Amino acid sequence: MKNIISLNRFNEITSKFNSIQPIVVVGDVGIDKYTFGEVKRISPEAPVPVLEVTKEWLKLGLAANISHNLKTLGVKSTLCGVVGEDLNANLFDNLLEDERLNTWGIVRTKSRPTIFKERVTTNTQQICRIDYESSETIDRETEQKILLRVEKFLDGHGALILEDYAKGLLTKSLISSLIIKFKAEGKLVAVDPGRTTPPLYYKGANLLKPNLSEAKIMVENLGYKEKKLETIAKILVDKLDLQMLVITLGAEGMALLDVNNLPELKIIPTVANEVFDVSGAGDTAISVLTSSLLAGATLEEAAWIGNCASGVVVGKKGTATVNIDELSAFFHRLVTNVNH
């Protein structure tokens, strides 16, 4: 932990979150429903548990969780994605409005349902997950609507986050067009990649943030059978023409490469105290990395702050967010422990 950033630098970067330019978030969007209860008996109809429901709640899911994370950090954003012409689309709009997030970038289409994921869980385990979705590629008309919508947000926004859950929104031509347009305006382009999306779709992005298994799959798809982390990182940076790469390593922390400032792979350790649920940790990481870079952080500084934010959310149950007070409190505790 000896290379952790100073408290002054942490405060300097995070205090700018509410004044940096808004971020455009483009990706697959949906609703996460949590159905929580207790199991006291097995059904007489089949050998399955009977859940006595005690609580249900809805949250913004997929790329919408990025915008929610940015909001709780004090960063403005505009979310762009596709929903269906159905009741869940209205529910999704209501959830955005409840969090005071705008709905300007949301496009409706009759060709697919609004993504809806229900997790049925008890205190000790998840019993099942029920998904309502289509992973079919969006049609050309919907793609053009999204592109035109995003182009309107080019001015007045400082960065683009492409959050790819491989549910059909981020096509090759859409990704390529957005990377070219935003980079031409000198805007930062950050990508959280999809597991099944061909890696060359992301060529030219400023920052790529896969987890370790995604990074291995990407390198394999590029034609390499490489197992060494340093080589995996260099292949991705070289073949995808990246400026920065962050590979999240779960309990091992994060691996960083920055062509201009950190040309050799650097690993910073995890700072999580306890892990309840990793869902949403990647969303938090890309949100904080991008915000910190926009606020003037180096990649290493951004990674330390992102690491702390992920440390907060994995200590919560369900798709979670972190607010600036929780992030600051976590960092203060961390620095205090390091200095003792």
C-alpha positions as YAML, in Angstrom:
chain: A
units: angstrom
residues:
- id: 1
  name: MET
  ca: [0.00, 0.00, 0.00]
- id: 2
  name: LYS
  ca: [3.06, 2.27, 0.08]
- id: 3
  name: ASN
  ca: [2.18, 3.82, -3.29]
- id: 4
  name: ILE
  ca: [-1.34, 4.83, -2.30]
- id: 5
  name: ILE
  ca: [-2.22, 8.41, -3.25]
- id: 6
  name: SER
  ca: [-2.14, 11.11, -0.57]
- id: 7
  name: LEU
  ca: [-5.25, 12.32, 1.22]
- id: 8
  name: ASN
  ca: [-4.73, 15.79, -0.28]
- id: 9
  name: ARG
  ca: [-4.60, 14.38, -3.80]
- id: 10
  name: PHE
  ca: [-7.67, 12.21, -3.19]
- id: 11
  name: ASN
  ca: [-9.61, 15.27, -1.95]
- id: 12
  name: GLU
  ca: [-8.32, 17.42, -4.82]
- id: 13
  name: ILE
  ca: [-9.57, 14.95, -7.45]
- id: 14
  name: THR
  ca: [-12.90, 13.95, -5.89]
- id: 15
  name: SER
  ca: [-13.83, 17.56, -5.03]
- id: 16
  name: LYS
  ca: [-13.92, 18.26, -8.78]
- id: 17
  name: PHE
  ca: [-16.51, 15.54, -9.52]
- id: 18
  name: ASN
  ca: [-19.46, 17.93, -9.28]
- id: 19
  name: SER
  ca: [-17.86, 20.46, -11.64]
- id: 20
  name: ILE
  ca: [-16.45, 18.27, -14.45]
- id: 21
  name: GLN
  ca: [-18.30, 18.11, -17.76]
- id: 22
  name: PRO
  ca: [-21.16, 15.57, -17.92]
- id: 23
  name: ILE
  ca: [-20.43, 12.07, -19.24]
- id: 24
  name: VAL
  ca: [-22.41, 10.33, -22.00]
- id: 25
  name: VAL
  ca: [-23.16, 6.69, -21.12]
- id: 26
  name: VAL
  ca: [-24.16, 4.43, -24.02]
- id: 27
  name: GLY
  ca: [-25.06, 0.79, -23.50]
- id: 28
  name: ASP
  ca: [-27.61, -1.91, -22.85]
- id: 29
  name: VAL
  ca: [-30.07, -0.73, -20.19]
- id: 30
  name: GLY
  ca: [-32.67, -2.47, -18.06]
- id: 31
  name: ILE
  ca: [-34.28, -3.06, -14.70]
- id: 32
  name: ASP
  ca: [-32.99, -5.24, -11.86]
- id: 33
  name: LYS
  ca: [-35.72, -6.60, -9.57]
- id: 34
  name: TYR
  ca: [-34.88, -8.19, -6.24]
- id: 35
  name: THR
  ca: [-37.40, -10.54, -4.60]
- id: 36
  name: PHE
  ca: [-36.26, -11.36, -1.08]
- id: 37
  name: GLY
  ca: [-37.71, -13.73, 1.50]
- id: 38
  name: GLU
  ca: [-37.38, -16.83, 3.65]
- id: 39
  name: VAL
  ca: [-37.60, -20.52, 2.78]
- id: 40
  name: LYS
  ca: [-39.31, -22.58, 5.48]
- id: 41
  name: ARG
  ca: [-40.65, -25.52, 3.49]
- id: 42
  name: ILE
  ca: [-40.45, -27.47, 0.24]
- id: 43
  name: SER
  ca: [-43.36, -27.25, -2.21]
- id: 44
  name: PRO
  ca: [-45.77, -30.24, -2.21]
- id: 45
  name: GLU
  ca: [-46.09, -29.78, -5.99]
- id: 46
  name: ALA
  ca: [-42.40, -30.33, -6.83]
- id: 47
  name: PRO
  ca: [-39.09, -30.69, -4.95]
- id: 48
  name: VAL
  ca: [-38.45, -26.92, -4.94]
- id: 49
  name: PRO
  ca: [-38.22, -24.39, -2.10]
- id: 50
  name: VAL
  ca: [-41.20, -22.14, -1.36]
- id: 51
  name: LEU
  ca: [-40.08, -18.54, -0.87]
- id: 52
  name: GLU
  ca: [-42.18, -16.49, 1.54]
- id: 53
  name: VAL
  ca: [-41.57, -13.01, 0.15]
- id: 54
  name: THR
  ca: [-40.83, -10.29, 2.69]
- id: 55
  name: LYS
  ca: [-39.43, -7.58, 0.44]
- id: 56
  name: GLU
  ca: [-39.24, -6.58, -3.23]
- id: 57
  name: TRP
  ca: [-37.42, -3.68, -4.84]
- id: 58
  name: LEU
  ca: [-36.41, -2.37, -8.27]
- id: 59
  name: LYS
  ca: [-33.10, -0.83, -9.32]
- id: 60
  name: LEU
  ca: [-31.63, 0.61, -12.48]
- id: 61
  name: GLY
  ca: [-29.65, -2.16, -14.17]
- id: 62
  name: LEU
  ca: [-26.90, -2.71, -16.75]
- id: 63
  name: ALA
  ca: [-25.58, 0.59, -18.17]
- id: 64
  name: ALA
  ca: [-28.25, 2.53, -16.25]
- id: 65
  name: ASN
  ca: [-26.35, 1.55, -13.11]
- id: 66
  name: ILE
  ca: [-23.36, 3.52, -14.48]
- id: 67
  name: SER
  ca: [-25.44, 6.71, -14.66]
- id: 68
  name: HIS
  ca: [-26.80, 5.96, -11.19]
- id: 69
  name: ASN
  ca: [-23.23, 5.54, -9.88]
- id: 70
  name: LEU
  ca: [-22.15, 8.80, -11.51]
- id: 71
  name: LYS
  ca: [-25.15, 10.60, -9.97]
- id: 72
  name: THR
  ca: [-24.34, 9.41, -6.43]
- id: 73
  name: LEU
  ca: [-20.73, 10.60, -6.95]
- id: 74
  name: GLY
  ca: [-22.00, 14.06, -7.93]
- id: 75
  name: VAL
  ca: [-21.14, 13.63, -11.64]
- id: 76
  name: LYS
  ca: [-23.73, 14.60, -14.26]
- id: 77
  name: SER
  ca: [-24.42, 12.16, -17.11]
- id: 78
  name: THR
  ca: [-26.73, 11.49, -20.04]
- id: 79
  name: LEU
  ca: [-27.77, 7.87, -20.51]
- id: 80
  name: CYS
  ca: [-28.43, 6.51, -24.02]
- id: 81
  name: GLY
  ca: [-29.96, 3.09, -24.61]
- id: 82
  name: VAL
  ca: [-32.89, 1.13, -26.02]
- id: 83
  name: VAL
  ca: [-36.06, -0.08, -24.31]
- id: 84
  name: GLY
  ca: [-39.18, -1.75, -25.69]
- id: 85
  name: GLU
  ca: [-42.67, -0.42, -26.27]
- id: 86
  name: ASP
  ca: [-43.92, -2.08, -23.09]
- id: 87
  name: LEU
  ca: [-44.94, -1.49, -19.47]
- id: 88
  name: ASN
  ca: [-41.38, -2.10, -18.24]
- id: 89
  name: ALA
  ca: [-40.20, 0.81, -20.42]
- id: 90
  name: ASN
  ca: [-42.53, 3.10, -18.45]
- id: 91
  name: LEU
  ca: [-41.22, 1.57, -15.23]
- id: 92
  name: PHE
  ca: [-37.67, 2.21, -16.41]
- id: 93
  name: ASP
  ca: [-38.45, 5.87, -17.17]
- id: 94
  name: ASN
  ca: [-39.99, 6.21, -13.69]
- id: 95
  name: LEU
  ca: [-36.84, 4.77, -12.07]
- id: 96
  name: LEU
  ca: [-34.68, 7.26, -13.99]
- id: 97
  name: GLU
  ca: [-36.92, 10.13, -12.90]
- id: 98
  name: ASP
  ca: [-36.90, 8.91, -9.28]
- id: 99
  name: GLU
  ca: [-33.11, 9.25, -9.34]
- id: 100
  name: ARG
  ca: [-33.37, 12.61, -11.17]
- id: 101
  name: LEU
  ca: [-31.67, 11.18, -14.24]
- id: 102
  name: ASN
  ca: [-32.93, 12.45, -17.59]
- id: 103
  name: THR
  ca: [-34.67, 10.22, -20.15]
- id: 104
  name: TRP
  ca: [-33.59, 12.21, -23.26]
- id: 105
  name: GLY
  ca: [-31.22, 9.52, -24.55]
- id: 106
  name: ILE
  ca: [-33.62, 6.57, -24.27]
- id: 107
  name: VAL
  ca: [-34.98, 5.22, -27.57]
- id: 108
  name: ARG
  ca: [-38.06, 2.96, -27.70]
- id: 109
  name: THR
  ca: [-38.49, 0.18, -30.24]
- id: 110
  name: LYS
  ca: [-41.19, -2.42, -30.91]
- id: 111
  name: SER
  ca: [-38.60, -4.97, -32.01]
- id: 112
  name: ARG
  ca: [-37.38, -5.97, -28.52]
- id: 113
  name: PRO
  ca: [-38.56, -6.04, -24.90]
- id: 114
  name: THR
  ca: [-37.20, -3.84, -22.14]
- id: 115
  name: ILE
  ca: [-34.53, -5.91, -20.35]
- id: 116
  name: PHE
  ca: [-35.83, -7.04, -16.95]
- id: 117
  name: LYS
  ca: [-33.89, -9.31, -14.58]
- id: 118
  name: GLU
  ca: [-35.43, -10.69, -11.40]
- id: 119
  name: ARG
  ca: [-33.23, -12.18, -8.69]
- id: 120
  name: VAL
  ca: [-35.01, -14.40, -6.17]
- id: 121
  name: THR
  ca: [-32.94, -14.55, -3.01]
- id: 122
  name: THR
  ca: [-32.80, -15.37, 0.69]
- id: 123
  name: ASN
  ca: [-30.38, -14.16, 3.34]
- id: 124
  name: THR
  ca: [-27.97, -16.93, 2.46]
- id: 125
  name: GLN
  ca: [-28.33, -17.63, -1.27]
- id: 126
  name: GLN
  ca: [-29.79, -16.70, -4.63]
- id: 127
  name: ILE
  ca: [-32.44, -19.26, -5.53]
- id: 128
  name: CYS
  ca: [-32.79, -18.30, -9.19]
- id: 129
  name: ARG
  ca: [-32.65, -15.45, -11.68]
- id: 130
  name: ILE
  ca: [-35.37, -14.79, -14.27]
- id: 131
  name: ASP
  ca: [-34.37, -12.84, -17.39]
- id: 132
  name: TYR
  ca: [-36.73, -11.13, -19.83]
- id: 133
  name: GLU
  ca: [-34.57, -9.94, -22.73]
- id: 134
  name: SER
  ca: [-33.47, -10.20, -26.33]
- id: 135
  name: SER
  ca: [-29.81, -10.30, -27.33]
- id: 136
  name: GLU
  ca: [-30.61, -9.81, -31.02]
- id: 137
  name: THR
  ca: [-28.67, -7.02, -32.71]
- id: 138
  name: ILE
  ca: [-30.73, -3.84, -32.97]
- id: 139
  name: ASP
  ca: [-32.09, -3.00, -36.43]
- id: 140
  name: ARG
  ca: [-30.55, -0.32, -38.63]
- id: 141
  name: GLU
  ca: [-33.33, 2.18, -37.92]
- id: 142
  name: THR
  ca: [-32.88, 1.92, -34.15]
- id: 143
  name: GLU
  ca: [-29.10, 2.15, -34.54]
- id: 144
  name: GLN
  ca: [-29.46, 5.41, -36.50]
- id: 145
  name: LYS
  ca: [-31.84, 6.81, -33.87]
- id: 146
  name: ILE
  ca: [-29.30, 6.08, -31.13]
- id: 147
  name: LEU
  ca: [-26.43, 7.55, -33.16]
- id: 148
  name: LEU
  ca: [-28.35, 10.78, -33.85]
- id: 149
  name: ARG
  ca: [-29.39, 11.01, -30.21]
- id: 150
  name: VAL
  ca: [-25.81, 10.58, -28.96]
- id: 151
  name: GLU
  ca: [-24.43, 13.07, -31.49]
- id: 152
  name: LYS
  ca: [-26.65, 15.76, -29.93]
- id: 153
  name: PHE
  ca: [-24.78, 15.25, -26.65]
- id: 154
  name: LEU
  ca: [-21.29, 15.57, -28.14]
- id: 155
  name: ASP
  ca: [-21.09, 19.25, -27.23]
- id: 156
  name: GLY
  ca: [-21.21, 19.91, -23.54]
- id: 157
  name: HIS
  ca: [-20.09, 16.41, -22.51]
- id: 158
  name: GLY
  ca: [-16.50, 15.62, -21.56]
- id: 159
  name: ALA
  ca: [-16.35, 11.86, -22.02]
- id: 160
  name: LEU
  ca: [-18.10, 8.79, -23.39]
- id: 161
  name: ILE
  ca: [-18.54, 5.50, -21.52]
- id: 162
  name: LEU
  ca: [-19.47, 2.52, -23.71]
- id: 163
  name: GLU
  ca: [-20.94, -0.10, -21.37]
- id: 164
  name: ASP
  ca: [-21.31, -3.32, -23.34]
- id: 165
  name: TYR
  ca: [-23.36, -6.18, -21.92]
- id: 166
  name: ALA
  ca: [-23.56, -7.78, -25.39]
- id: 167
  name: LYS
  ca: [-27.37, -7.52, -25.53]
- id: 168
  name: GLY
  ca: [-27.41, -6.23, -29.10]
- id: 169
  name: LEU
  ca: [-27.20, -2.44, -28.77]
- id: 170
  name: LEU
  ca: [-23.50, -1.82, -29.38]
- id: 171
  name: THR
  ca: [-23.01, -2.87, -33.00]
- id: 172
  name: LYS
  ca: [-19.67, -2.67, -34.78]
- id: 173
  name: SER
  ca: [-20.68, 0.43, -36.78]
- id: 174
  name: LEU
  ca: [-22.21, 2.20, -33.76]
- id: 175
  name: ILE
  ca: [-19.13, 1.64, -31.59]
- id: 176
  name: SER
  ca: [-16.78, 2.71, -34.40]
- id: 177
  name: SER
  ca: [-18.80, 5.86, -35.21]
- id: 178
  name: LEU
  ca: [-18.98, 6.94, -31.56]
- id: 179
  name: ILE
  ca: [-15.25, 6.36, -30.89]
- id: 180
  name: ILE
  ca: [-14.30, 8.35, -34.02]
- id: 181
  name: LYS
  ca: [-16.72, 11.24, -33.29]
- id: 182
  name: PHE
  ca: [-15.82, 11.65, -29.63]
- id: 183
  name: LYS
  ca: [-12.06, 11.33, -30.16]
- id: 184
  name: ALA
  ca: [-12.21, 13.86, -33.02]
- id: 185
  name: GLU
  ca: [-13.58, 16.35, -30.46]
- id: 186
  name: GLY
  ca: [-10.81, 15.50, -27.99]
- id: 187
  name: LYS
  ca: [-13.18, 13.66, -25.64]
- id: 188
  name: LEU
  ca: [-12.18, 10.70, -23.49]
- id: 189
  name: VAL
  ca: [-13.66, 7.36, -24.62]
- id: 190
  name: ALA
  ca: [-13.81, 4.61, -21.97]
- id: 191
  name: VAL
  ca: [-15.05, 1.09, -22.70]
- id: 192
  name: ASP
  ca: [-16.31, -1.63, -20.37]
- id: 193
  name: PRO
  ca: [-16.26, -4.51, -22.90]
- id: 194
  name: GLY
  ca: [-18.74, -7.28, -23.57]
- id: 195
  name: ARG
  ca: [-17.59, -10.87, -23.16]
- id: 196
  name: THR
  ca: [-18.79, -11.98, -26.61]
- id: 197
  name: THR
  ca: [-18.18, -8.78, -28.62]
- id: 198
  name: PRO
  ca: [-15.24, -9.04, -31.07]
- id: 199
  name: PRO
  ca: [-12.43, -7.03, -29.42]
- id: 200
  name: LEU
  ca: [-11.50, -5.15, -32.61]
- id: 201
  name: TYR
  ca: [-14.87, -3.34, -32.36]
- id: 202
  name: TYR
  ca: [-13.27, -1.27, -29.59]
- id: 203
  name: LYS
  ca: [-10.19, -0.27, -31.56]
- id: 204
  name: GLY
  ca: [-9.08, 3.30, -30.87]
- id: 205
  name: ALA
  ca: [-10.75, 3.79, -27.48]
- id: 206
  name: ASN
  ca: [-8.72, 5.75, -24.91]
- id: 207
  name: LEU
  ca: [-9.40, 3.39, -22.01]
- id: 208
  name: LEU
  ca: [-10.47, -0.27, -21.91]
- id: 209
  name: LYS
  ca: [-11.53, -1.91, -18.63]
- id: 210
  name: PRO
  ca: [-12.04, -5.68, -18.91]
- id: 211
  name: ASN
  ca: [-11.88, -8.08, -15.99]
- id: 212
  name: LEU
  ca: [-9.23, -10.81, -16.15]
- id: 213
  name: SER
  ca: [-11.41, -13.49, -17.77]
- id: 214
  name: GLU
  ca: [-12.67, -10.97, -20.37]
- id: 215
  name: ALA
  ca: [-9.07, -9.91, -21.11]
- id: 216
  name: LYS
  ca: [-8.06, -13.55, -21.68]
- id: 217
  name: ILE
  ca: [-11.05, -14.13, -24.00]
- id: 218
  name: MET
  ca: [-10.24, -10.95, -25.97]
- id: 219
  name: VAL
  ca: [-6.62, -11.96, -26.49]
- id: 220
  name: GLU
  ca: [-7.74, -15.43, -27.58]
- id: 221
  name: ASN
  ca: [-10.15, -13.86, -30.07]
- id: 222
  name: LEU
  ca: [-7.22, -11.85, -31.43]
- id: 223
  name: GLY
  ca: [-5.44, -15.13, -32.17]
- id: 224
  name: TYR
  ca: [-3.11, -15.51, -29.17]
- id: 225
  name: LYS
  ca: [-2.88, -18.29, -26.60]
- id: 226
  name: GLU
  ca: [-1.25, -16.12, -23.95]
- id: 227
  name: LYS
  ca: [-1.51, -16.71, -20.20]
- id: 228
  name: LYS
  ca: [0.98, -14.15, -18.82]
- id: 229
  name: LEU
  ca: [-0.77, -11.00, -17.59]
- id: 230
  name: GLU
  ca: [1.95, -8.57, -18.78]
- id: 231
  name: THR
  ca: [1.81, -10.01, -22.31]
- id: 232
  name: ILE
  ca: [-2.00, -10.05, -22.36]
- id: 233
  name: ALA
  ca: [-2.00, -6.34, -21.45]
- id: 234
  name: LYS
  ca: [0.56, -5.42, -24.11]
- id: 235
  name: ILE
  ca: [-1.30, -7.37, -26.84]
- id: 236
  name: LEU
  ca: [-4.56, -5.55, -26.01]
- id: 237
  name: VAL
  ca: [-2.92, -2.10, -25.97]
- id: 238
  name: ASP
  ca: [-1.08, -2.78, -29.22]
- id: 239
  name: LYS
  ca: [-3.79, -4.53, -31.26]
- id: 240
  name: LEU
  ca: [-6.65, -2.29, -30.11]
- id: 241
  name: ASP
  ca: [-4.65, 0.95, -30.32]
- id: 242
  name: LEU
  ca: [-5.43, 1.87, -26.70]
- id: 243
  name: GLN
  ca: [-3.96, 4.66, -24.65]
- id: 244
  name: MET
  ca: [-4.86, 3.14, -21.27]
- id: 245
  name: LEU
  ca: [-5.82, -0.31, -20.00]
- id: 246
  name: VAL
  ca: [-7.16, -1.36, -16.61]
- id: 247
  name: ILE
  ca: [-7.69, -5.09, -15.99]
- id: 248
  name: THR
  ca: [-9.68, -5.72, -12.82]
- id: 249
  name: LEU
  ca: [-8.36, -8.76, -10.96]
- id: 250
  name: GLY
  ca: [-11.02, -9.30, -8.28]
- id: 251
  name: ALA
  ca: [-9.33, -10.10, -4.97]
- id: 252
  name: GLU
  ca: [-5.93, -9.32, -6.52]
- id: 253
  name: GLY
  ca: [-6.73, -5.66, -7.30]
- id: 254
  name: MET
  ca: [-6.15, -3.94, -10.65]
- id: 255
  name: ALA
  ca: [-3.48, -4.14, -13.38]
- id: 256
  name: LEU
  ca: [-2.70, -0.88, -15.19]
- id: 257
  name: LEU
  ca: [-0.96, 0.14, -18.38]
- id: 258
  name: ASP
  ca: [-0.71, 3.71, -19.68]
- id: 259
  name: VAL
  ca: [1.16, 4.13, -22.97]
- id: 260
  name: ASN
  ca: [2.27, 7.68, -22.13]
- id: 261
  name: ASN
  ca: [2.91, 7.53, -18.38]
- id: 262
  name: LEU
  ca: [3.00, 3.90, -17.22]
- id: 263
  name: PRO
  ca: [4.40, 1.78, -20.07]
- id: 264
  name: GLU
  ca: [5.15, -1.23, -17.81]
- id: 265
  name: LEU
  ca: [2.28, -3.12, -16.22]
- id: 266
  name: LYS
  ca: [1.62, -2.04, -12.64]
- id: 267
  name: ILE
  ca: [-0.60, -3.91, -10.17]
- id: 268
  name: ILE
  ca: [-2.30, -2.12, -7.30]
- id: 269
  name: PRO
  ca: [-3.76, -4.32, -4.55]
- id: 270
  name: THR
  ca: [-7.42, -4.64, -3.64]
- id: 271
  name: VAL
  ca: [-8.62, -2.62, -0.67]
- id: 272
  name: ALA
  ca: [-11.97, -4.37, -0.04]
- id: 273
  name: ASN
  ca: [-12.46, -5.40, 3.60]
- id: 274
  name: GLU
  ca: [-15.28, -7.90, 3.07]
- id: 275
  name: VAL
  ca: [-17.13, -9.08, -0.01]
- id: 276
  name: PHE
  ca: [-20.90, -9.67, 0.07]
- id: 277
  name: ASP
  ca: [-21.73, -9.20, -3.61]
- id: 278
  name: VAL
  ca: [-19.57, -8.36, -6.64]
- id: 279
  name: SER
  ca: [-22.51, -7.41, -8.90]
- id: 280
  name: GLY
  ca: [-22.14, -3.79, -9.97]
- id: 281
  name: ALA
  ca: [-18.47, -3.50, -8.91]
- id: 282
  name: GLY
  ca: [-17.37, -3.21, -12.56]
- id: 283
  name: ASP
  ca: [-19.97, -0.48, -13.16]
- id: 284
  name: THR
  ca: [-18.63, 1.45, -10.19]
- id: 285
  name: ALA
  ca: [-15.02, 1.01, -11.31]
- id: 286
  name: ILE
  ca: [-15.58, 2.41, -14.84]
- id: 287
  name: SER
  ca: [-17.65, 5.29, -13.41]
- id: 288
  name: VAL
  ca: [-14.96, 6.34, -10.95]
- id: 289
  name: LEU
  ca: [-12.03, 5.77, -13.34]
- id: 290
  name: THR
  ca: [-13.61, 7.98, -16.01]
- id: 291
  name: SER
  ca: [-14.68, 10.69, -13.55]
- id: 292
  name: SER
  ca: [-11.23, 10.79, -11.94]
- id: 293
  name: LEU
  ca: [-9.45, 11.04, -15.31]
- id: 294
  name: LEU
  ca: [-11.78, 13.91, -16.29]
- id: 295
  name: ALA
  ca: [-10.93, 15.58, -12.97]
- id: 296
  name: GLY
  ca: [-7.23, 15.54, -13.87]
- id: 297
  name: ALA
  ca: [-6.06, 12.31, -12.23]
- id: 298
  name: THR
  ca: [-3.33, 10.10, -13.67]
- id: 299
  name: LEU
  ca: [-4.44, 6.54, -14.47]
- id: 300
  name: GLU
  ca: [-2.74, 5.27, -11.30]
- id: 301
  name: GLU
  ca: [-4.51, 7.88, -9.14]
- id: 302
  name: ALA
  ca: [-7.83, 7.10, -10.86]
- id: 303
  name: ALA
  ca: [-7.29, 3.38, -10.23]
- id: 304
  name: TRP
  ca: [-6.67, 3.89, -6.50]
- id: 305
  name: ILE
  ca: [-9.91, 5.87, -6.21]
- id: 306
  name: GLY
  ca: [-11.77, 3.30, -8.36]
- id: 307
  name: ASN
  ca: [-10.38, 0.51, -6.19]
- id: 308
  name: CYS
  ca: [-11.75, 2.21, -3.06]
- id: 309
  name: ALA
  ca: [-15.17, 2.73, -4.67]
- id: 310
  name: SER
  ca: [-15.32, -0.96, -5.65]
- id: 311
  name: GLY
  ca: [-14.31, -1.80, -2.08]
- id: 312
  name: VAL
  ca: [-17.41, 0.03, -0.84]
- id: 313
  name: VAL
  ca: [-19.91, -1.58, -3.25]
- id: 314
  name: VAL
  ca: [-18.75, -5.20, -2.82]
- id: 315
  name: GLY
  ca: [-19.58, -4.75, 0.86]
- id: 316
  name: LYS
  ca: [-23.25, -4.18, -0.08]
- id: 317
  name: LYS
  ca: [-25.90, -6.63, -1.27]
- id: 318
  name: GLY
  ca: [-27.28, -6.32, -4.82]
- id: 319
  name: THR
  ca: [-26.39, -3.96, -7.66]
- id: 320
  name: ALA
  ca: [-24.97, -1.10, -5.61]
- id: 321
  name: THR
  ca: [-23.72, 2.45, -5.90]
- id: 322
  name: VAL
  ca: [-21.27, 4.50, -3.85]
- id: 323
  name: ASN
  ca: [-21.72, 8.11, -2.82]
- id: 324
  name: ILE
  ca: [-18.96, 10.62, -2.25]
- id: 325
  name: ASP
  ca: [-19.31, 10.49, 1.56]
- id: 326
  name: GLU
  ca: [-18.96, 6.68, 1.62]
- id: 327
  name: LEU
  ca: [-15.98, 6.88, -0.73]
- id: 328
  name: SER
  ca: [-14.25, 9.54, 1.39]
- id: 329
  name: ALA
  ca: [-14.91, 7.66, 4.64]
- id: 330
  name: PHE
  ca: [-13.53, 4.43, 3.12]
- id: 331
  name: PHE
  ca: [-10.40, 6.21, 1.86]
- id: 332
  name: HIS
  ca: [-9.82, 7.96, 5.21]
- id: 333
  name: ARG
  ca: [-10.02, 4.61, 7.03]
- id: 334
  name: LEU
  ca: [-7.63, 3.08, 4.51]
- id: 335
  name: VAL
  ca: [-5.04, 5.85, 4.87]
- id: 336
  name: THR
  ca: [-5.31, 5.74, 8.67]
- id: 337
  name: ASN
  ca: [-4.69, 1.96, 8.67]
- id: 338
  name: VAL
  ca: [-1.73, 2.32, 6.27]
- id: 339
  name: ASN
  ca: [-0.13, 5.02, 8.44]
- id: 340
  name: HIS
  ca: [-0.47, 2.90, 11.56]
...
